[in-house]
Amino acid sequence: MVAVSQPLYKLDVLLKYKALNKTMPMELAIFLDQINEHRRRGGEMPTISTIETIMKKMVEKTGVSSELLREMNKLNKDNYDATLKKILSCKIETNDELCGFVSLVLSKAMNDRISISNYAMLCSDVKNRYIVDSDKKIYFKNILCNKCQLTFDSIIKNESKESKMSNTNFCIFLGELYNEDVLPQKIILICLDELIKTIELGDSLSCLCEFFPTIRDKLEEDKEELCDGYILKIKGLLKTCFLTPSQRKQSFLLLNLIENIESQ
């Protein structure tokens, strides 16, 4: 059984997190529901064994060690350097463990908007970490790129099973990976082109309105003329794209993006 030496989060933080996050792991959501029920009725408080069971299931699901999971849950701006050292010291020796680590980072970035930049910075710090499998080096960065491509493809094809918030958070994360020099400009421009091309589908509109502001400064710094070209494309979307009734309700996002572009 997985030992829990200290709470992963303060209780009030967890409860607030649950209220904001629809994609929280089911086991954790159930546990927090039990705590809420206890607060309402004064019943028996969930025991430490419940927490241990939840941790064990989360470890099994991601394939990472309980130690790595615990350190990832602690990561924030204030303790970044200290927690990074502990994360780097965690045992990651197999392909499954490395893939689990990447999946964990990606999941957290999609579900924790406030800390997206921290997770992108973490990816920059561990991008060259690798394991050896059958005499071949398998790098964190390569697995991350593959998983990001699959996730992005599901969004632009309107096949994603994640919430709109998670999908937009993911696109912000992609932008932050570019800002941290984890993803090259070539990949970012492909993503930008695809979001513009599929603006009428699914979550592409809201994703574009979060993605472009994230990458604009670095894109402008790298290639100002290229950035100006994309600004013109985005401004032209109001005239050329046909939005569904539900998307028309979000047209203010596009108007706000254009307004912000023009104000800079």
C-alpha positions as CSV (number, residue, x, y, z in Angstrom):
1,M,0.0,0.0,0.0
2,V,1.2,3.5,-0.8
3,A,2.2,5.5,2.2
4,V,1.1,9.1,2.5
5,S,3.4,11.0,4.9
6,Q,1.7,14.4,4.5
7,P,-1.3,15.9,2.7
8,L,-0.8,16.6,-1.0
9,Y,-2.9,19.8,-0.7
10,K,-4.7,21.6,2.1
11,L,-8.3,20.5,2.3
12,D,-9.8,23.9,1.3
13,V,-7.6,24.1,-1.8
14,L,-8.7,20.6,-2.9
15,L,-12.4,21.5,-2.4
16,K,-11.9,24.7,-4.4
17,Y,-10.0,22.7,-7.1
18,K,-12.9,20.3,-7.4
19,A,-15.4,23.0,-7.9
20,L,-13.4,24.5,-10.8
21,N,-12.1,21.3,-12.4
22,K,-14.5,18.9,-14.2
23,T,-11.8,16.5,-15.3
24,M,-10.5,15.7,-11.8
25,P,-9.7,12.0,-11.4
26,M,-12.9,10.1,-10.3
27,E,-11.3,8.6,-7.2
28,L,-10.2,12.1,-5.9
29,A,-13.6,13.6,-6.7
30,I,-15.4,10.8,-4.8
31,F,-13.1,11.3,-1.8
32,L,-13.8,15.0,-1.7
33,D,-17.5,14.4,-2.0
34,Q,-17.2,12.2,1.1
35,I,-15.5,15.1,3.0
36,N,-18.2,17.5,1.9
37,E,-20.9,15.1,3.1
38,H,-19.1,14.9,6.4
39,R,-19.0,18.7,6.7
40,R,-22.8,18.9,6.0
41,R,-23.9,16.0,8.2
42,G,-21.1,15.6,10.7
43,G,-20.7,12.0,9.8
44,E,-17.5,9.8,10.0
45,M,-14.5,11.4,8.3
46,P,-12.9,9.4,5.5
47,T,-9.8,7.5,6.9
48,I,-6.2,7.7,5.8
49,S,-6.7,4.3,4.1
50,T,-9.1,6.0,1.7
51,I,-6.4,8.5,0.7
52,E,-3.9,5.6,0.3
53,T,-6.3,3.8,-2.0
54,I,-6.7,6.9,-4.1
55,M,-3.0,7.4,-4.3
56,K,-2.5,3.8,-5.3
57,K,-5.0,4.0,-8.1
58,M,-3.5,7.2,-9.4
59,V,0.0,5.6,-9.3
60,E,-1.3,2.6,-11.2
61,K,-3.1,4.7,-13.8
62,T,-0.2,7.0,-14.6
63,G,2.6,4.4,-14.2
64,V,4.7,6.8,-12.2
65,S,6.0,6.3,-8.7
66,S,4.1,7.6,-5.7
67,E,7.1,9.8,-4.8
68,L,7.1,11.5,-8.3
69,L,3.3,11.9,-8.1
70,R,3.6,13.5,-4.7
71,E,6.4,16.0,-5.8
72,M,4.4,16.9,-9.0
73,N,1.4,17.7,-6.8
74,K,3.6,20.1,-4.8
75,L,5.1,22.0,-7.7
76,N,4.4,25.7,-7.8
77,K,6.1,29.0,-8.5
78,D,7.3,29.5,-5.0
79,N,9.0,26.1,-4.5
80,Y,9.9,25.4,-8.1
81,D,13.7,25.0,-7.7
82,A,13.5,22.8,-4.6
83,T,10.7,20.6,-6.0
84,L,12.5,20.3,-9.4
85,K,15.5,18.8,-7.6
86,K,13.3,16.2,-6.0
87,I,11.5,15.4,-9.3
88,L,14.8,14.9,-11.0
89,S,15.9,12.5,-8.2
90,C,12.8,10.3,-8.7
91,K,13.4,6.9,-10.3
92,I,12.4,6.8,-14.0
93,E,14.0,3.9,-15.7
94,T,11.4,2.3,-18.1
95,N,9.5,3.4,-21.1
96,D,6.2,3.1,-19.2
97,E,7.5,5.3,-16.4
98,L,8.8,8.0,-18.8
99,C,5.5,7.9,-20.7
100,G,3.6,8.1,-17.4
101,F,5.6,11.1,-16.4
102,V,4.8,12.9,-19.7
103,S,1.2,12.0,-19.4
104,L,1.1,13.3,-15.8
105,V,2.7,16.6,-16.8
106,L,0.3,17.0,-19.7
107,S,-2.8,16.2,-17.6
108,K,-1.8,18.7,-15.0
109,A,-1.2,21.4,-17.5
110,M,-4.6,20.8,-19.0
111,N,-6.3,20.9,-15.6
112,D,-4.4,23.6,-13.8
113,R,-4.5,26.9,-15.7
114,I,-2.7,28.9,-13.1
115,S,0.4,26.6,-13.2
116,I,0.7,26.0,-16.9
117,S,3.9,28.1,-17.2
118,N,5.4,26.1,-14.4
119,Y,4.7,22.8,-16.2
120,A,6.2,24.3,-19.4
121,M,9.3,25.3,-17.5
122,L,9.5,21.8,-16.0
123,C,9.4,20.4,-19.6
124,S,12.3,22.7,-20.5
125,D,14.3,21.5,-17.6
126,V,13.7,17.7,-18.2
127,K,13.4,17.7,-22.0
128,N,16.7,16.0,-22.5
129,R,16.1,13.3,-19.9
130,Y,16.0,9.9,-21.4
131,I,15.8,6.2,-20.6
132,V,17.6,3.4,-22.5
133,D,15.4,0.7,-23.9
134,S,16.9,-2.1,-26.1
135,D,20.1,0.0,-26.5
136,K,18.1,3.0,-27.8
137,K,17.7,6.3,-26.0
138,I,14.1,7.4,-25.6
139,Y,13.8,11.1,-24.7
140,F,11.2,12.9,-22.7
141,K,11.0,15.6,-25.4
142,N,10.1,13.1,-28.1
143,I,7.4,11.4,-26.1
144,L,6.0,14.8,-25.2
145,C,5.9,15.9,-28.8
146,N,4.1,12.8,-29.8
147,K,1.5,13.1,-27.1
148,C,1.0,16.8,-27.8
149,Q,0.4,16.0,-31.5
150,L,-2.2,13.4,-30.7
151,T,-4.0,15.7,-28.3
152,F,-3.9,18.6,-30.7
153,D,-5.2,16.5,-33.6
154,S,-8.1,15.4,-31.5
155,I,-9.0,19.0,-30.9
156,I,-8.9,20.2,-34.5
157,K,-10.8,17.2,-35.6
158,N,-13.4,17.8,-33.0
159,E,-12.8,14.4,-31.5
160,S,-11.5,15.5,-28.1
161,K,-13.3,14.0,-25.1
162,E,-11.9,16.7,-22.8
163,S,-13.8,19.8,-21.6
164,K,-13.4,23.1,-23.5
165,M,-11.4,24.5,-20.6
166,S,-8.9,21.6,-20.8
167,N,-8.5,22.0,-24.5
168,T,-7.9,25.7,-24.3
169,N,-5.5,25.1,-21.4
170,F,-3.7,22.6,-23.6
171,C,-3.2,25.2,-26.4
172,I,-1.9,27.7,-23.9
173,F,0.5,24.9,-22.7
174,L,1.7,24.4,-26.3
175,G,2.4,28.2,-26.6
176,E,4.3,28.1,-23.3
177,L,6.4,25.2,-24.6
178,Y,7.3,27.3,-27.6
179,N,8.2,30.2,-25.3
180,E,10.5,27.8,-23.3
181,D,12.1,26.6,-26.5
182,V,10.8,23.1,-26.0
183,L,8.7,23.1,-29.3
184,P,10.2,24.7,-32.4
185,Q,8.5,27.5,-34.3
186,K,7.7,25.2,-37.2
187,I,5.4,23.1,-35.1
188,I,3.8,26.2,-33.6
189,L,3.0,27.6,-37.0
190,I,1.4,24.4,-38.1
191,C,-0.8,24.5,-35.0
192,L,-1.7,28.1,-35.7
193,D,-2.6,27.4,-39.3
194,E,-4.7,24.4,-38.3
195,L,-6.6,26.4,-35.7
196,I,-7.4,29.1,-38.2
197,K,-8.3,26.5,-40.8
198,T,-10.7,24.7,-38.5
199,I,-12.1,27.9,-36.7
200,E,-15.6,26.8,-37.4
201,L,-15.2,23.4,-35.7
202,G,-15.5,22.4,-32.0
203,D,-13.2,24.3,-29.7
204,S,-10.8,25.8,-32.3
205,L,-12.2,29.3,-31.9
206,S,-11.6,29.5,-28.1
207,C,-8.3,27.7,-28.5
208,L,-7.1,30.2,-31.1
209,C,-8.1,33.1,-28.9
210,E,-5.9,31.7,-26.1
211,F,-3.1,30.3,-28.2
212,F,-2.1,33.4,-30.3
213,P,-1.7,35.8,-27.4
214,T,0.5,33.2,-25.7
215,I,2.9,33.0,-28.6
216,R,2.6,36.5,-30.1
217,D,5.5,38.2,-28.3
218,K,8.1,35.5,-29.1
219,L,6.8,35.1,-32.6
220,E,7.0,38.8,-33.2
221,E,10.5,38.8,-31.7
222,D,11.6,35.9,-33.9
223,K,9.9,37.0,-37.2
224,E,8.0,40.2,-37.1
225,E,6.8,40.0,-40.7
226,L,5.5,36.5,-40.2
227,C,3.6,37.6,-37.0
228,D,2.1,40.5,-38.9
229,G,0.8,38.2,-41.6
230,Y,-1.0,36.0,-39.0
231,I,-2.5,39.1,-37.4
232,L,-4.1,40.0,-40.8
233,K,-5.4,36.4,-41.1
234,I,-7.0,36.6,-37.7
235,K,-8.6,40.0,-38.4
236,G,-10.0,38.6,-41.6
237,L,-11.7,35.7,-39.8
238,L,-14.7,37.9,-38.9
239,K,-15.5,38.4,-42.5
240,T,-14.7,34.9,-43.9
241,C,-15.6,32.3,-41.3
242,F,-19.1,30.9,-40.8
243,L,-19.7,30.3,-37.1
244,T,-22.3,27.9,-35.8
245,P,-25.1,29.3,-33.5
246,S,-23.2,28.2,-30.4
247,Q,-20.0,29.7,-31.7
248,R,-21.6,33.0,-32.5
249,K,-22.2,33.3,-28.8
250,Q,-18.4,33.2,-28.4
251,S,-17.7,35.6,-31.2
252,F,-16.8,38.2,-28.5
253,L,-13.7,36.1,-27.9
254,L,-12.5,36.8,-31.4
255,L,-13.6,40.4,-31.2
256,N,-11.7,40.8,-28.0
257,L,-8.6,39.1,-29.5
258,I,-8.6,41.5,-32.4
259,E,-9.2,44.5,-30.1
260,N,-6.2,43.4,-28.0
261,I,-4.1,43.0,-31.1
262,E,-4.9,46.4,-32.4
263,S,-4.2,48.0,-29.0
264,Q,-0.6,46.8,-29.0
